Amino acid sequence: MHTRAVRIGLRDGFLLFLVSEIMLFFGFFWAFFHSSICPAIELGSKWPPFALDVIFAGYYPLYNTILLIVSGFAVT
């Protein structure tokens, strides 16, 4: 029951929100890939850096991914 101008404003606002979220995540992934492809001299020119403890992907990340997928199916 909104007017045409309000519907257009809501649609455009939602599209701007989606575009901003896409740009935010693109920036995060760009920063990660840029750091991993050409690491800075301050990091010892090595990726991952020496002081970083790397988590094996088969433990917590796998458990969290499975939990997210199961909860997504449970909600829908």
C-alpha positions as CSV (number, residue, x, y, z in Angstrom):
1,M,0.0,0.0,0.0
2,H,3.0,2.3,-0.6
3,T,3.0,5.0,-3.2
4,R,5.1,4.5,-6.4
5,A,7.8,6.9,-5.2
6,V,8.1,5.0,-1.8
7,R,8.4,1.7,-3.6
8,I,11.1,3.0,-5.9
9,G,13.0,4.5,-2.9
10,L,12.8,1.2,-1.0
11,R,14.0,-0.8,-4.0
12,D,16.9,1.6,-4.7
13,G,17.8,1.7,-1.0
14,F,18.0,-2.1,-0.8
15,L,20.0,-2.3,-4.0
16,L,22.5,0.3,-2.6
17,F,22.7,-1.9,0.6
18,L,23.5,-5.0,-1.5
19,V,26.1,-3.2,-3.5
20,S,27.8,-1.8,-0.4
21,E,27.9,-5.3,1.1
22,I,29.4,-6.8,-2.1
23,M,32.0,-4.0,-2.1
24,L,32.9,-4.6,1.6
25,F,33.5,-8.3,1.1
26,F,35.3,-7.7,-2.1
27,G,37.6,-5.4,-0.2
28,F,38.2,-8.0,2.5
29,F,39.1,-10.7,-0.1
30,W,41.2,-8.3,-2.1
31,A,43.3,-7.5,1.0
32,F,43.7,-11.2,1.9
33,F,44.7,-12.2,-1.6
34,H,47.0,-9.3,-2.1
35,S,48.8,-10.0,1.2
36,S,49.1,-13.7,0.4
37,I,50.3,-13.2,-3.2
38,C,52.9,-10.5,-2.5
39,P,53.6,-10.4,1.2
40,A,55.1,-7.2,2.6
41,I,58.8,-7.0,3.6
42,E,57.7,-6.2,7.2
43,L,56.2,-9.7,7.3
44,G,59.4,-11.3,6.3
45,S,58.2,-11.7,2.6
46,K,56.6,-14.9,3.7
47,W,53.0,-16.0,3.8
48,P,51.7,-16.9,6.4
49,P,53.9,-14.6,8.6
50,F,56.2,-16.2,11.1
51,A,54.3,-15.2,14.2
52,L,50.9,-16.4,12.9
53,D,49.6,-19.8,14.2
54,V,47.8,-21.4,11.3
55,I,44.6,-23.4,12.2
56,F,44.1,-26.7,10.3
57,A,41.0,-26.4,8.2
58,G,39.7,-29.8,9.3
59,Y,38.9,-28.8,12.9
60,Y,37.1,-25.6,13.9
61,P,36.5,-24.1,10.4
62,L,35.0,-27.3,9.2
63,Y,32.8,-27.7,12.3
64,N,31.6,-24.0,12.0
65,T,30.9,-24.5,8.3
66,I,28.8,-27.6,8.9
67,L,27.0,-25.8,11.8
68,L,26.2,-22.9,9.5
69,I,24.8,-25.1,6.7
70,V,22.7,-27.2,9.1
71,S,21.3,-24.1,10.8
72,G,20.5,-22.6,7.4
73,F,18.5,-25.8,6.5
74,A,16.8,-25.8,9.9
75,V,15.6,-22.2,9.4
76,T,14.2,-22.8,5.9
